[in-house]
């Protein structure tokens, strides 16, 4: 039982971490899609984790024709500083500019999908770009997430262990109470023989007196105060 619960906890954590590293893709046919596979680094060259890349549709930034379908579109980096941003680009588009705001810094990127022969292909609608920030990126968020996950796991495991112990103790207590009750009930039903030290059930006392002490039925009945039942 505990093994299944531990496997469930591990699966939830795995899905959580996978969600941090795997961006969500929009659903468009390839000839309406332009995908930027971005890698964001900070000033020291390390991965910039958990930063958001957003299409800047302010005046003078991204071309208006592109903003028509992509205003507010964004994607966040994962554990390795990578993100995937899908843009809706009309098939007739050749060269347009998109401006991304990443952690407060603007980056210009030119979309050119005409292709060398004028016939775009799915591969030409995918591009890998590295964006270098001009400042250091703190890992406070990463540390906070790790600590939060650890605390959550410890709390869940502790809850399972404590609950398991309580169930075990309650089961043992019920079993002991049942056995004790049976013992007490059996003992309370026994009576002593007036002629010897034997203890036996009330219903068997008259027969005992007749067989062991050779009393007649009426004598045994009178001795134990029985009315002949």
C-alpha positions, 0 to 999 in steps of 0.5 A: 500500500505504501509502495503504491502511494510512493509511486503516485507521489513520484509520478506527480513530481515527475509530471510537475518537473516535466511541465516546467521543462516542456512548453505548451504548443499552439495548434496550427498547421505548419504553414501558419506556424513559426516556432522560436526555440529559444535559449536564454542565458544571463550575464554569466552565461548560465541558464536563465530559469523561469523567465517569460518571453512575451511578444511586444506589440507596443507602438514601434515594436513588433510589426502590426501584421504579426501582432494581429494574431500574436498579441500577448503571446508568451512562453516561459523558460524551464530548468535549462533556460529553454522555451518554445514560442509558437507564433501565428504567421500567415502563409503569404508573409515573407519578412517581418520583425518580432520584438520579444521582452525577456525579463524586462529586456527587448530583443529584435528577431527577423522572421524570414520564411520565403526560403531560397527558392521562394517556397517555404518548408516546415523546417524553415518555419522553425528557428533556434535562437539564443538570447543573452541577458545583460544582467544576472538572473537570480535562482531564488525562484528555483530554490524556492520551488525545490524547497517547496517540493521537498517540504510537500513530499516530507509532509505527505510521507509523514502524513502517510506514516502517521496515518498508517500507525494510527490505523494499526494501533486502532486495529490492535486496540479493537482486537484487544478489547474484543478479546478482553470482553470475551474473557470477562463475559466468560468469567462473569458467567461462571459460578462456584460449586458449594461442595468443592472449588470447581467453577462452572456454568450455572446451567451445568452446576446441578449436573455437577452436583449430581455426578460428582457429589452424588446428590439427588436431583431435588437435593442439588436443586435445593442446594443451589436454590434452583426451582427445578429448571 
